[in-house]
Amino acid sequence: MKKKVMEKKQKLGIIPVGSRVLLRPFKEQEERMIGKIKIVLPDSVSNEKSDKGKVLAVGEGRYEDGKLMPMSVKVGDTVIYSKYGYDEIKVDGEELYLVKEENILAIIK
């Protein structure tokens, strides 16, 4: 499993540092497929960016009192993140987000 994660990181060419996470934000259609409830959004809302995404890569964690604190999310997790707590980057024309772990609000199971 760890080998696949490393291969994916190398393919993207981006490895987050510290307690940062690389996310692929969901599009509106993908959001509707999460969970069992369908929500119909008015046109005025559909132009907003998503607050849910899939974790593509994670950093090593943060240091606290000289000890490395492991990340609470892992590659493949679906998460809800703060709408204003990310840095947008483009990789091969695709929009991805770098998010600090503290700006991840929940993991969707």
Backbone as a printed PyTorch tensor [residue, N CA C, xyz], in Angstrom:
tensor([[[  0.8290,  -1.1950,   0.0000],
         [  0.0000,   0.0000,   0.0000],
         [  0.8690,   1.2520,   0.0000]],

        [[  1.9030,   1.2900,   0.8300],
         [  2.7550,   2.4700,   0.9230],
         [  3.4370,   2.7450,  -0.4200]],

        [[  3.7790,   1.6910,  -1.1560],
         [  4.4190,   1.8540,  -2.4620],
         [  3.4910,   2.5970,  -3.4300]],

        [[  2.1890,   2.2570,  -3.4220],
         [  1.2260,   2.9280,  -4.2950],
         [  1.1140,   4.4090,  -3.9500]],

        [[  1.1210,   4.7240,  -2.6570],
         [  1.0470,   6.1180,  -2.2180],
         [  2.2520,   6.8880,  -2.7250]],

        [[  3.4380,   6.3200,  -2.5970],
         [  4.6570,   6.9770,  -3.0640],
         [  4.6220,   7.1770,  -4.5770]],

        [[  4.1260,   6.1460,  -5.3130],
         [  4.0370,   6.2750,  -6.7630],
         [  3.0910,   7.4180,  -7.1410]],

        [[  1.9700,   7.5500,  -6.4270],
         [  0.9950,   8.6060,  -6.7050],
         [  1.6170,   9.9770,  -6.4400]],

        [[  2.3650,  10.1070,  -5.3380],
         [  3.0170,  11.3770,  -5.0200],
         [  4.0100,  11.7470,  -6.1100]],

        [[  4.7750,  10.7570,  -6.5740],
         [  5.7680,  11.0430,  -7.6020],
         [  5.0820,  11.4190,  -8.9130]],

        [[  3.9650,  10.7790,  -9.2170],
         [  3.2390,  11.0800, -10.4380],
         [  2.7360,  12.5290, -10.4200]],

        [[  2.2110,  12.9710,  -9.2750],
         [  1.7420,  14.3520,  -9.1460],
         [  2.8980,  15.3380,  -9.1470]],

        [[  4.0390,  14.9050,  -8.6000],
         [  5.1870,  15.7930,  -8.5000],
         [  5.0920,  16.7640,  -7.3410]],

        [[  4.1300,  16.5620,  -6.4390],
         [  3.9470,  17.4540,  -5.2990],
         [  3.8550,  16.6160,  -4.0340]],

        [[  4.7070,  16.9380,  -3.0770],
         [  4.6550,  16.3080,  -1.7650],
         [  4.4500,  17.4290,  -0.7540]],

        [[  3.2930,  17.4540,  -0.0790],
         [  3.0530,  18.5100,   0.9070],
         [  4.0780,  18.4480,   2.0480]],

        [[  4.3970,  19.5890,   2.6180],
         [  5.3320,  19.6460,   3.7450],
         [  4.5750,  19.9210,   5.0390]],

        [[  5.1620,  19.4650,   6.1310],
         [  4.5700,  19.7070,   7.4400],
         [  3.1960,  19.0900,   7.5550]],

        [[  2.2560,  19.8720,   8.0480],
         [  0.8990,  19.3640,   8.2610],
         [ -0.0490,  19.8050,   7.1450]],

        [[  0.4650,  19.8310,   5.9310],
         [ -0.3690,  20.2190,   4.7880],
         [ -0.8750,  18.9880,   4.0440]],

        [[ -2.0010,  19.1750,   3.3670],
         [ -2.6740,  18.1040,   2.6430],
         [ -2.9770,  18.6000,   1.2360]],

        [[ -2.7530,  17.7640,   0.2350],
         [ -3.1060,  18.0900,  -1.1440],
         [ -4.4650,  17.4710,  -1.4390]],

        [[ -5.4270,  18.3030,  -1.8830],
         [ -6.7960,  17.8610,  -2.1410],
         [ -7.2040,  18.0960,  -3.5760]],

        [[ -8.0830,  17.2420,  -4.0490],
         [ -8.7860,  17.4980,  -5.3080],
         [-10.2160,  17.8530,  -4.9170]],

        [[-10.6310,  19.1180,  -5.1150],
         [-11.9930,  19.4970,  -4.7310],
         [-13.0110,  18.7900,  -5.6180]],

        [[-14.1420,  18.4120,  -5.0180],
         [-15.2080,  17.7810,  -5.7800],
         [-15.9430,  18.8180,  -6.5950]],

        [[-16.4380,  18.3890,  -7.7220],
         [-17.3200,  19.2240,  -8.5200],
         [-18.7200,  19.0250,  -7.9780]],

        [[-19.6290,  19.8950,  -8.3490],
         [-20.9930,  19.8460,  -7.8250],
         [-21.6210,  18.4640,  -8.0080]],

        [[-21.4510,  17.8510,  -9.1700],
         [-22.0500,  16.5390,  -9.4390],
         [-21.4680,  15.4720,  -8.5170]],

        [[-20.1720,  15.5450,  -8.2280],
         [-19.5460,  14.5770,  -7.3360],
         [-20.0790,  14.7400,  -5.9200]],

        [[-20.3340,  15.9690,  -5.4990],
         [-20.8490,  16.2140,  -4.1530],
         [-22.2000,  15.5430,  -3.9640]],

        [[-23.0320,  15.5670,  -4.9560],
         [-24.3660,  14.9910,  -4.8400],
         [-24.3140,  13.4890,  -4.6270]],

        [[-23.2370,  12.8570,  -5.0190],
         [-23.1160,  11.4150,  -4.8960],
         [-22.5980,  10.9900,  -3.5280]],

        [[-22.1690,  11.9170,  -2.6990],
         [-21.6850,  11.5880,  -1.3640],
         [-22.8870,  11.4260,  -0.4550]],

        [[-22.9450,  10.3410,   0.2290],
         [-24.0670,  10.1100,   1.1340],
         [-25.3030,   9.6510,   0.3730]],

        [[-26.4200,   9.5630,   1.0900],
         [-27.6520,   9.0280,   0.5110],
         [-28.6780,  10.1100,   0.2120]],

        [[-28.3810,  11.3520,   0.5660],
         [-29.3380,  12.4410,   0.3840],
         [-28.9530,  13.2610,  -0.8370]],

        [[-29.9260,  13.5240,  -1.7020],
         [-29.6870,  14.3990,  -2.8490],
         [-30.1750,  15.7960,  -2.4890]],

        [[-29.3510,  16.7790,  -2.8070],
         [-29.7000,  18.1710,  -2.5360],
         [-29.7120,  18.9170,  -3.8570]],

        [[-30.7800,  19.6440,  -4.1260],
         [-30.8710,  20.4460,  -5.3350],
         [-30.4980,  21.8750,  -4.9550]],

        [[-29.4650,  22.3980,  -5.6200],
         [-28.9860,  23.7440,  -5.3110],
         [-29.4810,  24.7420,  -6.3560]],

        [[-29.8750,  25.9430,  -5.9380],
         [-30.2510,  26.9620,  -6.9170],
         [-29.0210,  27.4180,  -7.7090]],

        [[-29.2500,  28.0180,  -8.8690],
         [-28.1580,  28.4720,  -9.7290],
         [-27.2040,  29.4180,  -9.0180]],

        [[-27.7210,  30.2550,  -8.1300],
         [-26.8630,  31.2240,  -7.4500],
         [-25.8350,  30.5530,  -6.5570]],

        [[-26.1310,  29.3760,  -6.0740],
         [-25.2160,  28.6650,  -5.1900],
         [-24.2680,  27.7680,  -5.9800]],

        [[-24.6930,  27.2800,  -7.1160],
         [-23.9070,  26.3020,  -7.8600],
         [-22.5670,  26.8440,  -8.3590]],

        [[-22.3950,  28.1640,  -8.4050],
         [-21.1350,  28.7400,  -8.8510],
         [-20.0840,  28.7900,  -7.7430]],

        [[-20.4890,  28.5330,  -6.5040],
         [-19.5330,  28.5500,  -5.3990],
         [-18.6390,  27.3260,  -5.4690]],

        [[-17.4370,  27.4710,  -4.9120],
         [-16.5030,  26.3580,  -4.8950],
         [-16.9180,  25.3580,  -3.8300]],

        [[-16.5080,  24.1340,  -4.0480],
         [-16.8340,  23.0520,  -3.1310],
         [-16.1030,  23.2050,  -1.8100]],

        [[-16.6400,  22.5810,  -0.7790],
         [-15.9430,  22.5110,   0.4950],
         [-15.6530,  21.0590,   0.8580]],

        [[-15.7450,  20.1720,  -0.1430],
         [-15.4410,  18.7560,   0.0380],
         [-14.4210,  18.3450,  -1.0110]],

        [[-13.5750,  17.3850,  -0.6520],
         [-12.5880,  16.9240,  -1.6150],
         [-11.9740,  15.6050,  -1.2050]],

        [[-11.1380,  15.0940,  -2.0950],
         [-10.4430,  13.8250,  -1.8730],
         [ -8.9740,  14.1100,  -1.6090]],

        [[ -8.4180,  13.4670,  -0.5930],
         [ -7.0150,  13.6510,  -0.2220],
         [ -6.1350,  12.8920,  -1.2120]],

        [[ -5.2070,  13.6130,  -1.8570],
         [ -4.2860,  13.0190,  -2.8180],
         [ -2.9140,  12.7290,  -2.2170]],

        [[ -2.4760,  13.5680,  -1.2810],
         [ -1.1580,  13.4060,  -0.6440],
         [ -1.1750,  14.1300,   0.6930]],

        [[ -0.3810,  13.6470,   1.6410],
         [ -0.2910,  14.2800,   2.9590],
         [  1.1630,  14.5100,   3.3270]],

        [[  1.3990,  15.5300,   4.1330],
         [  2.7290,  15.8020,   4.6510],
         [  3.0670,  14.8350,   5.7790]],

        [[  4.2460,  15.0100,   6.3380],
         [  4.7050,  14.0940,   7.3910],
         [  4.0720,  14.3830,   8.7440]],

        [[  3.4870,  15.5490,   8.9260],
         [  2.8810,  15.9250,  10.2070],
         [  3.5640,  17.1620,  10.7510]],

        [[  3.2130,  17.5260,  11.9740],
         [  3.8120,  18.7070,  12.5870],
         [  4.5800,  18.2880,  13.8370]],

        [[  5.5510,  19.1030,  14.1890],
         [  6.3430,  18.8330,  15.3920],
         [  5.7670,  19.6130,  16.5580]],

        [[  5.5950,  18.9250,  17.6730],
         [  5.0960,  19.5310,  18.8980],
         [  5.9810,  19.0480,  20.0390]],

        [[  6.6520,  19.9600,  20.6980],
         [  7.5890,  19.6210,  21.7810],
         [  8.6530,  18.6230,  21.3200]],

        [[  9.1080,  18.7820,  20.0890],
         [ 10.1600,  17.9260,  19.5550],
         [  9.6930,  16.5740,  19.0620]],

        [[  8.3840,  16.2860,  19.1440],
         [  7.8520,  15.0010,  18.6860],
         [  7.0060,  15.2130,  17.4470]],

        [[  7.1340,  14.3060,  16.4930],
         [  6.3430,  14.3690,  15.2700],
         [  4.9360,  13.8500,  15.5490]],

        [[  3.9470,  14.7120,  15.3300],
         [  2.5470,  14.3400,  15.5180],
         [  2.0150,  13.8600,  14.1670]],

        [[  1.5510,  12.6040,  14.0910],
         [  1.0920,  12.0680,  12.8050],
         [ -0.1750,  12.7690,  12.3100]],

        [[ -0.3880,  12.6980,  11.0230],
         [ -1.5600,  13.3130,  10.4080],
         [ -2.8070,  12.4940,  10.7410]],

        [[ -3.9490,  13.1630,  10.8610],
         [ -5.2010,  12.4690,  11.1560],
         [ -5.9420,  12.0590,   9.8840]],

        [[ -5.4900,  12.5300,   8.7300],
         [ -6.0920,  12.1370,   7.4540],
         [ -5.0760,  11.3380,   6.6570]],

        [[ -5.5920,  10.5450,   5.7250],
         [ -4.7010,   9.7460,   4.8880],
         [ -5.1360,   9.8520,   3.4270]],

        [[ -4.2670,   9.4530,   2.5370],
         [ -4.5600,   9.4800,   1.1060],
         [ -5.8110,   8.6470,   0.8460]],

        [[ -6.7210,   9.2120,   0.0680],
         [ -7.9610,   8.5240,  -0.2690],
         [ -9.1540,   8.9650,   0.5620]],

        [[ -8.9190,   9.6420,   1.6960],
         [-10.0240,  10.1260,   2.5320],
         [-10.8240,  11.1940,   1.7900]],

        [[-12.1290,  11.2220,   2.0430],
         [-12.9920,  12.2990,   1.5830],
         [-13.2000,  13.2210,   2.7760]],

        [[-12.9250,  14.5030,   2.5800],
         [-12.9440,  15.4400,   3.7070],
         [-13.7840,  16.6760,   3.4020]],

        [[-14.1810,  17.3500,   4.4770],
         [-14.8050,  18.6670,   4.4010],
         [-13.7680,  19.6450,   4.9360]],

        [[-13.5210,  20.7260,   4.2010],
         [-12.5000,  21.6870,   4.6010],
         [-13.0810,  23.0950,   4.6040]],

        [[-12.4010,  23.9980,   5.2810],
         [-12.8230,  25.3820,   5.3480],
         [-12.7890,  25.9950,   3.9480]],

        [[-13.8510,  26.6690,   3.5550],
         [-13.9300,  27.2610,   2.2130],
         [-12.8800,  28.3310,   1.9770]],

        [[-12.3470,  28.9020,   3.0480],
         [-11.3920,  29.9950,   2.8850],
         [-10.0170,  29.6400,   3.4130]],

        [[ -9.7680,  28.3640,   3.6970],
         [ -8.5090,  27.9690,   4.3090],
         [ -7.6350,  27.1170,   3.4140]],

        [[ -7.4480,  27.5050,   2.1590],
         [ -6.6180,  26.7100,   1.2590],
         [ -5.8430,  27.6120,   0.3050]],

        [[ -4.8140,  27.0250,  -0.3080],
         [ -4.0700,  27.6890,  -1.3720],
         [ -4.3240,  26.9040,  -2.6550]],

        [[ -4.7440,  27.5940,  -3.6880],
         [ -5.0690,  26.9600,  -4.9630],
         [ -3.8130,  26.8230,  -5.8120]],

        [[ -3.6140,  25.6430,  -6.3790],
         [ -2.5020,  25.4230,  -7.3090],
         [ -3.0350,  24.6910,  -8.5350]],

        [[ -2.3130,  24.7800,  -9.6270],
         [ -2.6850,  24.0600, -10.8460],
         [ -1.5930,  23.0670, -11.1860]],

        [[ -1.9910,  21.8300, -11.4410],
         [ -1.0690,  20.7760, -11.8330],
         [ -1.6200,  20.1680, -13.1150]],

        [[ -0.8760,  20.2810, -14.1910],
         [ -1.3120,  19.7880, -15.5010],
         [ -2.7060,  20.3040, -15.8590]],

        [[ -2.9790,  21.5780, -15.5470],
         [ -4.2560,  22.1920, -15.8700],
         [ -5.3770,  21.8660, -14.9050]],

        [[ -5.1110,  21.0230, -13.9190],
         [ -6.1320,  20.6520, -12.9370],
         [ -5.9930,  21.5120, -11.6830]],

        [[ -7.1170,  21.9880, -11.1540],
         [ -7.1250,  22.8130,  -9.9540],
         [ -7.0880,  21.9150,  -8.7150]],

        [[ -6.0430,  22.0790,  -7.9040],
         [ -5.8930,  21.3350,  -6.6550],
         [ -5.7060,  22.3260,  -5.5230]],

        [[ -5.9500,  21.8890,  -4.2890],
         [ -5.8120,  22.7570,  -3.1300],
         [ -4.7840,  22.1880,  -2.1570]],

        [[ -3.9660,  23.0780,  -1.5980],
         [ -3.1000,  22.7480,  -0.4710],
         [ -3.7670,  23.3180,   0.7710]],

        [[ -4.0430,  22.4520,   1.7370],
         [ -4.7930,  22.8170,   2.9270],
         [ -3.9960,  22.4170,   4.1610]],

        [[ -3.9410,  23.2910,   5.1530],
         [ -3.3410,  22.9010,   6.4250],
         [ -4.2970,  21.9320,   7.1200]],

        [[ -3.7280,  20.9760,   7.8180],
         [ -4.5640,  19.9780,   8.4950],
         [ -5.5870,  20.6480,   9.4220]],

        [[ -5.2160,  21.7350,  10.0500],
         [ -6.1410,  22.4200,  10.9710],
         [ -7.3670,  22.9910,  10.2580]],

        [[ -7.2990,  23.1480,   8.9120],
         [ -8.4370,  23.6500,   8.1460],
         [ -9.3070,  22.5370,   7.5880]],

        [[ -8.9890,  21.2920,   7.9150],
         [ -9.8500,  20.1680,   7.5710],
         [-10.8070,  19.9920,   8.7350]],

        [[-12.0960,  20.0920,   8.4340],
         [-13.1190,  20.1070,   9.4760],
         [-13.6500,  18.7180,   9.8170]],

        [[-13.6820,  17.8020,   8.8280],
         [-14.2420,  16.4720,   9.0800],
         [-13.8020,  15.5070,   7.9920]],

        [[-13.8450,  14.2260,   8.3390],
         [-13.6140,  13.1390,   7.3920],
         [-14.9750,  12.4850,   7.1650]],

        [[-15.3500,  12.3010,   5.9040],
         [-16.6350,  11.6830,   5.5670],
         [-16.3930,  10.1820,   5.4030]],

        [[-17.1200,   9.3900,   6.1450],
         [-17.0000,   7.9180,   6.0730],
         [-18.0960,   7.3320,   5.2290]]])
